[in-house]
Amino acid sequence: MFSNNNTILKTGDWIKAESGAGELIIGYIDSLSSLEGVVKVTVVTSDNNQTIGKTIPILSTWVKKLPVSNVTNKAQIEFLLDLALSTGDKEWFLALSSELKAIKQLVNGVH
């Protein structure tokens, strides 16, 4: 964990960044090195399709932490479930599945 532009970055944080070549990158921090000022980011989406799914080093000064969003509806959870599957995050997938099940039970209980 270290500070970048008054923001504390840590493993697992979702970020957006611009590569040295000017490509937009959105992903999450896999690891970081405060000595080198580098974060290793697993790329979920990018202007460069060849980097999607790969873990790449990015200077921490190029990284902006994305705000944590509160999931509020079924469509958002379904989108995040797809994202959890594509990133291979089993724990996140299971947590989201539980949330979706709870929403469905709540809706079915209303009728």
C-alpha positions as CSV (number, residue, x, y, z in Angstrom):
1,M,0.0,0.0,0.0
2,F,1.3,3.5,-0.8
3,S,0.1,7.0,-1.5
4,N,-0.3,8.4,-5.0
5,N,-1.6,12.0,-5.5
6,N,-3.1,11.9,-2.0
7,T,-4.8,8.6,-2.7
8,I,-3.8,5.4,-1.0
9,L,-3.4,2.6,-3.5
10,K,-3.5,-1.1,-2.5
11,T,-3.8,-4.5,-4.0
12,G,-7.2,-5.1,-5.4
13,D,-8.1,-1.5,-6.1
14,W,-9.8,-0.8,-9.4
15,I,-7.9,1.8,-11.4
16,K,-7.8,3.6,-14.7
17,A,-4.6,4.7,-16.3
18,E,-3.0,5.9,-19.5
19,S,0.0,3.9,-20.8
20,G,3.1,5.5,-22.0
21,A,1.7,5.0,-25.5
22,G,-1.5,6.9,-24.6
23,E,-3.7,3.8,-24.3
24,L,-6.6,3.8,-21.8
25,I,-6.3,1.0,-19.3
26,I,-8.9,-0.1,-16.8
27,G,-8.1,-2.9,-14.4
28,Y,-7.2,-3.8,-10.9
29,I,-3.9,-3.7,-8.9
30,D,-2.4,-7.1,-8.7
31,S,0.7,-6.0,-6.8
32,L,2.8,-2.8,-6.1
33,S,6.3,-1.8,-5.5
34,S,6.7,1.4,-3.6
35,L,10.5,1.4,-4.1
36,E,10.1,1.5,-7.9
37,G,6.8,3.5,-7.9
38,V,5.2,0.8,-10.1
39,V,1.9,-1.0,-9.8
40,K,1.2,-4.2,-11.6
41,V,-2.2,-4.0,-13.1
42,T,-4.4,-6.8,-14.5
43,V,-6.0,-5.3,-17.5
44,V,-9.7,-5.8,-17.9
45,T,-10.3,-3.4,-20.7
46,S,-8.0,-1.3,-22.9
47,D,-7.6,0.5,-26.2
48,N,-5.0,-2.1,-26.9
49,N,-6.7,-5.5,-27.1
50,Q,-3.4,-7.3,-26.8
51,T,-3.0,-6.2,-23.2
52,I,-6.5,-7.4,-22.0
53,G,-6.2,-10.2,-19.5
54,K,-2.5,-9.5,-19.0
55,T,-0.8,-8.1,-15.9
56,I,1.4,-5.2,-16.9
57,P,3.6,-2.7,-14.9
58,I,2.4,0.9,-14.9
59,L,4.0,3.9,-13.1
60,S,1.9,4.8,-10.1
61,T,1.9,8.4,-11.2
62,W,-0.1,7.4,-14.3
63,V,-2.8,5.6,-12.2
64,K,-6.1,7.0,-10.9
65,K,-8.0,4.9,-8.4
66,L,-11.7,4.4,-9.4
67,P,-14.3,5.1,-6.8
68,V,-16.0,2.2,-5.1
69,S,-19.5,1.8,-6.4
70,N,-22.4,0.5,-4.5
71,V,-24.3,-2.1,-6.5
72,T,-28.0,-1.4,-6.3
73,N,-29.8,-3.4,-8.9
74,K,-30.0,-6.8,-10.7
75,A,-28.5,-5.5,-14.0
76,Q,-25.4,-4.1,-12.2
77,I,-24.9,-7.4,-10.3
78,E,-25.2,-9.4,-13.5
79,F,-22.7,-7.2,-15.2
80,L,-20.3,-7.6,-12.3
81,L,-20.8,-11.4,-12.3
82,D,-19.7,-11.4,-16.0
83,L,-16.6,-9.4,-15.0
84,A,-15.8,-11.7,-12.1
85,L,-16.0,-14.7,-14.4
86,S,-13.8,-13.0,-17.0
87,T,-11.2,-12.1,-14.4
88,G,-11.4,-15.6,-12.7
89,D,-12.3,-14.1,-9.3
90,K,-14.2,-17.0,-7.7
91,E,-14.6,-15.3,-4.3
92,W,-16.1,-12.2,-5.8
93,F,-18.3,-14.3,-8.1
94,L,-19.7,-16.2,-5.1
95,A,-20.3,-13.0,-3.1
96,L,-22.1,-11.4,-6.1
97,S,-24.2,-14.6,-6.6
98,S,-25.3,-14.4,-3.0
99,E,-26.4,-10.8,-3.5
100,L,-28.3,-11.6,-6.7
101,K,-30.0,-14.5,-4.9
102,A,-31.0,-12.2,-2.0
103,I,-32.5,-9.7,-4.5
104,K,-34.5,-12.4,-6.3
105,Q,-35.8,-13.7,-2.9
106,L,-36.8,-10.2,-1.9
107,V,-38.6,-9.6,-5.2
108,N,-40.4,-13.0,-5.0
109,G,-41.4,-12.2,-1.5
110,V,-43.1,-9.0,-2.6
111,H,-45.5,-10.7,-5.0
